[in-house]
Amino acid sequence: MSADTLSVDTRLAPQPGTGSLRRFTRRRSTIAFLMTLPLLLVIVCLVAYPAAYGVYLSTLNRTMERSIGLGNFEILFDTDTFWNVVWQSCIFAITAVIAKALIGFWLAHMLHHIPTKGQRKWRGMLLVPWVIPPALSTLGWWWMYDPSYSSINYLISIVGAPPVPWLGEPIWARAAIIIVNVWVGAPFFMIMYLAALKSVPEQLYEAAAIDGATGFQRLRYVTVPMMANIISITVLFSLIVTFANYDIVRVLTNGGPRDLTHVFASYAFQVGILSGNIPRGAAVSLFMLPILAVCAFFVLRGVTRRNKEQM
């Protein structure tokens, strides 16, 4: 064999490590990781790092010069206002989410039985409250609740009822906040449930009708079980967003009257930014974590159990 032939064979022979590198880049897991890497970086920078920094801030004193451990949490636990905020946040979130789920479920069923052409128009109109920025739409609600120029009270006065102090009394102020939150969030439930309804096979309804099932029985034994996972995930997502709601409370009541309409987000802003105690404000925000973690655990466990039963 000549020297020229040996040199050609050497150039054509695979270099050490080239084949393993090529196999590594062709693996599906590697390709998936490389494609999701930008999203992972965004999550780390915008979610993981701020969360870790918030935990660190909650352990500092007011001047952020030394660590006091769980001192901020101990101070909050001894404050009546904080426990009122916990109670109000839970009542606000649970009531609003249940109302949004029920209204969204009803609207989805109404739209599902409308012809496709008319359904597009109604779907677009009903999505308007969800599309408009909440802070902007809440200003309109604030005008409607205004004690002097309230359009809602004007309509109430037509039937001879006394005016309602929407933003002046704690009970009515809480109700006003819940109403606005339901108005903003119900279209999200509607569109999610409508998509789930369209994925339910019509054969199941036909089989139930042949067996003599009533409309309520078809809803209970066919529709709800088929939509159970979507309902659970939507409720969990809305619960997280509602607990962290800030703009509606800030625009309507700013936590008043007498700090009786604060939720976690608005109270954390008041303590951390307006009062200048950022570590304690971070502690208020972190208190949402165990509550939402417990809710997420039970909801996701139910979803996992239903998926295993369907396999």
C-alpha positions in Angstrom: 0.0 0.0 0.0 1.4 3.3 -1.0 1.9 6.4 1.2 -0.8 8.3 -0.7 -3.4 5.5 0.0 -2.5 5.6 3.6 -3.0 9.3 3.8 -6.4 9.1 2.1 -7.6 6.3 4.5 -6.4 8.4 7.4 -8.5 11.4 6.3 -11.6 9.3 5.7 -11.4 7.4 9.0 -13.6 8.8 11.8 -11.7 10.8 14.3 -11.8 9.7 17.9 -14.8 11.1 19.6 -16.6 12.2 16.4 -19.0 9.3 16.4 -19.9 9.7 20.0 -20.5 13.4 19.6 -22.7 12.8 16.6 -24.7 10.2 18.5 -25.0 12.5 21.5 -26.4 15.4 19.3 -28.9 13.0 17.6 -30.4 11.7 20.9 -34.0 12.9 21.3 -33.4 13.9 24.9 -30.5 16.1 24.0 -32.4 17.8 21.2 -35.3 18.4 23.6 -33.0 19.9 26.2 -31.4 22.2 23.7 -34.8 23.4 22.4 -36.1 24.0 25.9 -32.9 25.6 27.2 -34.0 29.2 26.3 -37.2 28.7 28.2 -35.4 27.2 31.2 -33.1 30.3 31.3 -36.1 32.6 31.2 -37.7 30.6 34.1 -34.5 30.7 36.1 -34.0 34.5 35.6 -37.6 35.6 36.0 -39.0 33.0 38.5 -36.4 31.0 40.3 -34.0 33.8 41.1 -36.6 36.3 42.2 -38.2 33.6 44.4 -34.9 32.7 46.0 -34.1 36.4 46.5 -37.4 37.0 48.1 -36.7 34.2 50.6 -33.4 35.8 51.4 -35.0 39.2 51.8 -37.5 37.8 54.3 -34.7 36.8 56.7 -33.2 40.4 56.9 -34.0 43.2 59.3 -35.7 46.4 58.1 -32.4 48.1 57.1 -31.3 44.9 55.3 -28.0 44.9 57.1 -28.2 41.7 59.1 -30.1 38.4 59.2 -32.9 37.9 61.8 -34.0 34.5 60.7 -37.7 34.0 61.0 -38.1 37.3 62.9 -40.3 38.9 60.3 -42.7 36.0 60.3 -42.9 36.1 64.1 -43.8 39.7 64.1 -46.5 39.1 61.4 -48.0 36.2 63.4 -48.4 38.6 66.4 -50.3 41.2 64.3 -54.1 41.1 64.1 -54.0 42.9 60.7 -52.0 40.2 59.1 -54.4 37.4 60.2 -57.3 39.6 58.9 -55.4 39.7 55.6 -55.1 35.9 55.6 -58.8 35.4 56.3 -59.8 38.0 53.7 -57.5 36.6 51.1 -58.9 33.1 51.6 -62.5 34.2 51.5 -61.8 36.4 48.5 -60.0 33.7 46.5 -62.4 30.8 47.3 -65.6 32.8 46.7 -64.3 34.4 43.5 -62.9 31.1 42.0 -66.2 29.2 42.8 -68.3 32.0 41.2 -66.0 32.2 38.1 -66.1 28.4 37.7 -69.9 28.2 37.9 -70.5 31.2 35.6 -67.8 30.0 33.2 -69.3 26.5 33.1 -72.8 27.8 32.4 -71.5 30.2 29.7 -69.5 27.4 28.1 -72.6 25.2 27.9 -74.7 28.0 26.5 -72.1 28.7 23.8 -71.6 25.0 23.0 -75.2 24.7 21.8 -75.1 27.8 19.6 -74.4 27.3 15.9 -70.8 27.9 14.9 -71.3 31.2 13.1 -73.2 32.8 15.9 -70.8 31.2 18.4 -67.8 33.1 17.1 -69.6 36.5 17.7 -70.7 35.6 21.3 -67.4 34.1 22.1 -65.6 37.3 21.0 -67.9 39.6 23.0 -67.8 37.5 26.1 -64.0 37.5 26.0 -63.8 41.3 26.2 -63.7 41.6 30.0 -60.7 39.2 30.1 -58.9 40.9 27.3 -59.1 44.4 28.7 -56.3 45.2 31.2 -57.8 44.7 34.7 -56.5 48.0 36.0 -58.2 49.9 33.2 -61.6 48.1 33.5 -61.5 48.4 37.3 -61.4 52.2 36.8 -64.8 51.9 35.1 -66.1 49.8 38.0 -64.8 52.3 40.4 -66.9 55.0 38.7 -69.9 52.7 38.9 -69.3 52.2 42.6 -68.7 55.9 43.3 -70.9 57.0 46.2 -71.9 60.3 44.5 -72.3 59.3 40.9 -72.8 55.6 41.1 -74.7 54.2 38.1 -75.4 51.0 40.0 -77.1 53.0 42.8 -79.0 54.9 40.3 -80.5 51.7 38.9 -81.2 50.6 42.4 -83.0 53.8 43.2 -85.4 53.3 40.3 -87.0 50.4 42.2 -87.1 52.4 45.4 -84.2 50.6 47.2 -81.7 52.7 49.3 -78.3 53.4 47.9 -75.5 50.9 48.7 -72.2 52.1 50.2 -70.2 49.9 47.9 -66.7 51.1 48.9 -67.5 52.6 52.3 -68.5 49.5 54.3 -66.2 46.5 54.6 -68.8 43.9 53.6 -69.9 45.8 50.5 -66.3 46.6 49.6 -65.4 43.0 49.7 -68.4 42.1 47.6 -67.5 44.8 45.1 -63.9 43.4 44.7 -65.3 39.9 44.2 -67.8 41.1 41.6 -65.0 42.8 39.6 -62.7 39.8 39.9 -65.5 37.5 38.7 -66.3 39.8 35.8 -62.7 39.8 34.7 -61.9 36.1 35.2 -65.1 34.3 34.2 -64.4 34.5 30.5 -61.1 32.5 31.0 -63.1 29.7 32.6 -65.6 29.9 29.8 -63.1 29.5 27.0 -61.3 26.6 28.8 -64.5 24.8 29.5 -65.8 25.3 26.0 -62.6 23.8 24.6 -63.1 20.8 26.9 -66.7 20.4 25.9 -65.8 20.2 22.3 -63.4 17.3 23.0 -66.1 15.2 24.6 -67.1 12.5 22.1 -70.7 12.8 20.9 -71.0 9.0 21.0 -71.1 9.1 24.8 -74.1 11.5 24.8 -75.8 9.3 22.2 -75.2 6.2 24.4 -76.5 8.0 27.5 -79.6 9.1 25.6 -80.3 5.6 24.4 -80.1 4.4 28.0 -82.7 7.0 29.0 -80.4 9.4 30.9 -81.9 12.8 31.6 -80.1 16.1 30.8 -78.8 16.3 34.4 -77.6 12.7 34.4 -75.7 13.3 31.2 -74.1 16.4 32.8 -73.2 14.5 35.9 -72.0 11.2 34.6 -70.6 12.2 31.1 -69.7 15.8 30.9 -68.2 16.5 34.4 -66.1 13.3 34.5 -64.7 14.0 31.0 -63.9 17.6 32.0 -62.6 16.8 35.5 -58.9 17.4 34.7 -59.5 20.6 32.9 -61.8 21.9 35.7 -59.1 21.0 38.3 -56.2 22.7 36.4 -58.3 25.8 35.6 -59.4 26.2 39.2 -55.8 25.8 40.5 -54.4 28.3 38.0 -57.2 30.8 38.8 -56.7 30.3 42.6 -53.0 31.2 42.2 -53.7 34.3 40.2 -56.6 35.4 42.5 -54.5 35.0 45.6 -51.8 37.2 44.0 -54.4 39.8 42.7 -53.3 43.3 43.3 -54.6 45.8 40.7 -58.3 45.4 41.5 -57.9 45.9 45.2 -55.4 48.8 44.7 -57.7 50.7 42.3 -61.0 50.1 44.1 -60.3 50.3 47.8 -56.5 50.4 48.3 -57.1 48.0 51.2 -59.7 50.2 52.9 -61.8 50.9 54.8 -59.6 50.3 57.9 -57.4 47.8 56.1 -60.3 45.3 55.9 -60.1 44.6 52.2 -56.4 43.9 51.9 -55.2 40.7 50.2 -51.7 39.3 50.3 -50.4 41.3 47.3 -51.8 44.7 48.3 -50.8 44.2 51.9 -47.3 43.2 50.9 -47.1 46.3 48.7 -48.2 48.5 51.6 -45.8 47.0 54.1 -42.9 46.6 51.8 -43.0 49.6 49.5 -45.2 52.3 51.1 -43.9 51.6 54.7 -40.4 51.0 53.6 -40.0 47.6 55.2 -39.1 45.4 52.2 -38.1 42.3 54.1 -41.4 42.2 56.0 -43.2 42.7 52.7 -41.4 39.8 51.3 -42.4 37.7 54.3 -46.1 38.6 53.6 -45.7 37.5 50.0 -44.1 34.2 50.9 -46.9 33.3 53.2 -49.0 32.5 50.1 -46.5 29.7 49.2 -47.6 27.1 51.8 -51.3 27.7 51.2 -51.0 27.4 47.4 -48.6 24.5 47.7 -51.2 22.5 49.7 -53.9 23.4 47.1 -51.6 22.4 44.2 -50.7 19.1 45.9 -54.3 17.9 46.3 -55.4 19.2 42.9 -52.5 17.6 41.0 -52.8 14.4 43.0 -56.5 14.1 41.9 -55.5 14.7 38.3 -52.8 12.0 38.5 -55.2 9.5 40.0 -57.8 10.1 37.3 -55.2 9.7 34.6 -54.1 6.3 36.1 -57.8 5.2 36.3 -58.3 6.0 32.6 -55.2 4.1 31.4 
